[in-house]
Amino acid sequence: MNCGAEGLALGKVADARVTVVGGQTIAQAITTPDGLLDWRRGDWGRLHYEPLDVPGPVTEKLHAYLDHYNLEFGVFDFALTGSGDDPEHWWWMECNANGQWGWLPDSELIADAFARTRPLPSSARQRRVERSCCPCRGGCMAAPGSCSPPMGTAAPRGRC
């Protein structure tokens, strides 16, 4: 898996939209009939979707990313420079922590994954925050290094 827009210069053949809910990973390759570089600028009614298997190393990194930021859900966008079988074909663009997915052909699978995902008990949420090195140690659910201590408490010292 690679990061950045360099994949566009290397011959992007499709985009991949990967939705991760709890432990489930659901992906679609997206192409335009007219070969547009950015499918969002095309006619959405003419987009072509194909279910896509995400290579194990990419899946592991997606789950590690969500774990690091204490998220149960994320929609990841990639540029693909090949069939997608090889992790080197995957160029990461972004993670949408509140990404849209209702328009995807696999939206029923995603809705089912949400229905099966149970909220973490407060003790598990606490452990996840501590594991991510939140300086507040449970005072918030922000990304590591970006949180503010709860009102009325002193700012912690040090970093993870």
C-alpha positions in Angstrom: 0.0 0.0 0.0 1.3 3.5 -0.9 0.3 7.0 0.1 -0.3 10.1 -1.9 -1.3 11.3 -5.4 1.8 9.7 -7.0 -0.4 6.8 -8.0 -2.3 9.1 -10.4 0.9 9.7 -12.3 1.7 6.0 -12.4 -1.4 5.1 -14.4 -4.5 4.9 -12.3 -6.9 2.3 -13.7 -9.7 2.6 -11.1 -10.7 3.9 -7.7 -11.4 1.8 -4.7 -13.9 2.7 -2.0 -13.4 0.5 1.0 -15.9 0.6 3.9 -14.8 -0.9 7.2 -17.4 -1.4 9.9 -16.3 -3.2 13.0 -14.4 -6.2 11.7 -15.9 -6.3 8.3 -14.3 -4.9 5.1 -16.4 -4.2 2.0 -14.9 -2.8 -1.2 -15.9 -1.6 -4.6 -13.7 -0.7 -7.6 -15.2 2.4 -9.3 -14.5 3.3 -13.0 -16.0 5.9 -15.3 -17.0 5.0 -18.9 -15.2 8.0 -20.2 -12.0 7.5 -18.3 -12.2 10.6 -16.1 -9.4 10.8 -13.5 -11.9 11.8 -10.7 -15.2 9.7 -10.8 -16.9 12.3 -8.6 -16.9 14.7 -11.6 -18.6 12.3 -13.9 -22.2 11.2 -14.4 -22.8 9.1 -11.3 -25.5 7.2 -13.1 -22.9 5.9 -15.6 -20.3 4.8 -13.1 -19.2 1.1 -13.2 -18.9 -0.8 -9.9 -17.2 -4.1 -9.3 -16.8 -5.9 -5.9 -13.2 -5.9 -4.9 -11.2 -8.2 -2.6 -8.8 -6.1 -0.5 -5.4 -7.7 0.0 -4.6 -8.9 3.5 -1.8 -6.4 4.2 -4.0 -3.5 3.1 -6.9 -4.8 5.3 -4.5 -5.0 8.3 -3.4 -1.4 7.8 -7.0 -0.2 7.5 -8.0 -1.9 10.8 -4.8 -0.6 12.5 -5.6 2.9 11.3 -9.2 2.7 12.8 -7.8 1.2 16.0 -5.2 4.0 16.3 -7.9 6.6 16.1 -10.5 4.7 18.1 -12.9 4.4 15.2 -15.3 1.5 14.5 -16.1 2.8 11.0 -14.3 4.4 8.2 -14.6 4.8 4.4 -11.2 4.7 2.7 -10.5 6.0 -0.8 -7.7 4.6 -2.9 -6.4 4.9 -6.5 -5.6 1.5 -8.1 -2.7 1.2 -10.5 -3.4 -2.4 -11.3 -5.9 -5.2 -10.7 -5.8 -4.7 -7.0 -4.4 -8.1 -6.2 -1.0 -6.7 -5.2 -0.9 -4.3 -2.3 1.5 -2.1 -4.3 -1.4 -1.3 -6.7 -3.2 0.5 -3.8 -2.5 4.2 -3.4 -4.2 5.6 -0.3 -6.0 9.0 -0.6 -8.0 9.5 2.5 -10.2 8.1 5.3 -13.6 9.5 5.8 -14.6 8.9 9.4 -18.2 9.7 8.4 -18.0 8.6 4.8 -21.1 8.2 2.6 -21.9 4.7 1.5 -25.7 4.6 0.9 -25.3 5.0 -2.9 -22.9 2.1 -3.3 -24.3 -1.2 -4.7 -23.2 -3.0 -1.6 -25.1 -0.7 0.8 -27.2 -3.5 2.1 -24.1 -5.4 3.2 -22.8 -2.2 4.9 -26.1 -1.7 6.7 -26.0 -5.3 7.9 -22.5 -4.8 9.1 -23.6 -1.8 11.1 -26.6 -3.8 12.5 -24.1 -6.5 13.7 -21.7 -4.0 15.3 -22.3 -3.7 19.0 -21.2 -0.6 20.9 -18.2 -1.2 23.0 -18.9 -1.2 26.8 -17.4 1.8 28.5 -14.5 -0.3 30.0 -13.5 -1.4 26.5 -13.7 2.2 25.2 -11.5 3.3 28.1 -8.9 0.6 27.2 -8.9 1.7 23.6 -8.3 5.3 24.6 -5.5 4.3 26.9 -4.0 2.1 24.2 -4.0 5.0 21.7 -2.0 7.1 24.2 -4.7 9.8 24.6 -3.0 12.2 27.0 -6.3 12.6 28.9 -6.3 8.8 29.6 -10.0 8.5 29.0 -11.1 12.1 29.3 -12.0 12.3 25.6 -12.2 10.2 22.5 -10.0 12.4 20.3 -7.1 11.3 18.1 -3.8 10.9 19.9 -2.1 14.2 20.6 -5.1 16.2 19.5 -7.3 16.1 22.5 -7.9 18.7 25.2 -8.2 17.6 28.8 -11.7 17.7 30.4 -12.7 21.1 31.8 -11.4 21.7 35.3 -8.4 19.3 34.9 -4.7 20.1 34.4 -3.2 19.4 31.1 -1.1 16.2 31.1 2.6 16.4 30.5 4.6 14.3 28.1 3.7 12.6 24.9 3.3 8.9 23.9 
